[in-house]
Amino acid sequence: MGLSREDVTKVAQLARLELSETEISALASQLGDVLTYIEQLSELDTEGVEPMAHAVEMVNVLAEDVIEGSVDREQILSNAPSRDDTCYRVPPVLGE
């Protein structure tokens, strides 16, 4: 299965690519070779083969969410150079 120059030109236009005449000729041949190879894959018997999203099985590596106790607010605020009853106080960044 080959691609015509018009096919390559249309795909290039959709991809917003500017191709020279030499590039169009080369890509028509190269993309035609790719499509020929893909046609060979359609000859494979895939009966009973489950579709997959990745060639390698992937496993989620994130840790489980575990609820744990927190440090006491007074203990944390005791190290603050400036604070009010519940929060750290910092100098204004954008003005008063």
C-alpha positions in Angstrom: 0.0 0.0 0.0 1.6 3.3 -1.1 0.8 6.8 -0.3 0.3 9.4 -3.0 1.9 12.8 -3.0 -1.5 14.3 -2.3 -1.9 12.1 0.8 1.4 13.2 2.2 0.6 16.8 1.4 -2.8 16.6 3.1 -1.3 15.0 6.3 1.5 17.6 6.3 -1.1 20.3 6.1 -3.1 18.8 8.9 0.1 18.7 11.0 0.9 22.3 10.0 4.2 21.2 8.4 5.8 22.9 5.4 7.5 20.3 3.3 9.6 20.7 0.2 9.0 18.6 -3.0 12.0 16.4 -2.1 10.6 15.8 1.4 7.2 15.0 0.1 8.7 12.4 -2.3 10.8 10.8 0.4 8.0 10.7 2.9 5.5 9.2 0.5 8.0 6.3 0.0 8.8 6.0 3.7 5.3 6.2 5.0 4.2 3.7 2.3 6.8 1.2 3.7 5.4 1.7 7.2 1.9 1.0 6.0 3.1 -2.1 4.2 4.6 -3.4 7.4 1.4 -2.7 9.4 -0.5 -4.6 6.8 1.7 -7.6 7.6 0.7 -7.3 11.3 -3.0 -7.7 10.3 -2.2 -11.2 9.1 -1.4 -12.4 12.7 -3.9 -14.5 14.5 -4.9 -12.5 17.6 -7.8 -14.7 18.6 -7.9 -14.9 22.4 -5.2 -12.2 22.9 -6.4 -9.5 25.3 -5.8 -5.9 24.3 -3.2 -4.1 26.3 -2.3 -0.5 27.0 1.4 -1.1 27.5 3.9 -3.7 26.2 5.2 -4.1 29.8 2.8 -4.8 32.7 2.7 -1.7 34.9 1.9 -1.7 38.6 1.0 1.3 40.7 3.9 2.1 43.0 2.2 4.6 45.3 1.9 3.8 48.9 -1.4 3.1 50.6 -3.1 6.0 52.3 -2.8 5.5 56.0 -4.4 7.8 58.6 -1.9 8.6 61.3 -1.8 10.9 64.3 -0.5 14.5 63.9 1.9 16.5 66.0 0.3 18.8 68.5 -0.2 22.4 67.2 1.3 24.0 70.3 4.5 21.9 69.9 4.8 23.0 66.2 4.1 26.6 66.9 6.5 26.7 69.8 9.4 26.9 67.3 7.9 29.8 65.3 9.8 33.1 65.6 6.4 34.9 65.3 2.9 33.5 65.8 -0.6 34.2 66.8 -3.0 31.7 68.5 -3.2 29.3 65.6 -0.8 30.2 62.8 2.7 31.2 61.9 3.1 35.0 61.3 5.2 36.1 58.4 6.2 39.5 57.1 3.9 40.9 54.4 5.2 40.2 50.9 2.9 42.4 48.8 2.6 45.3 51.2 0.6 45.9 54.4 
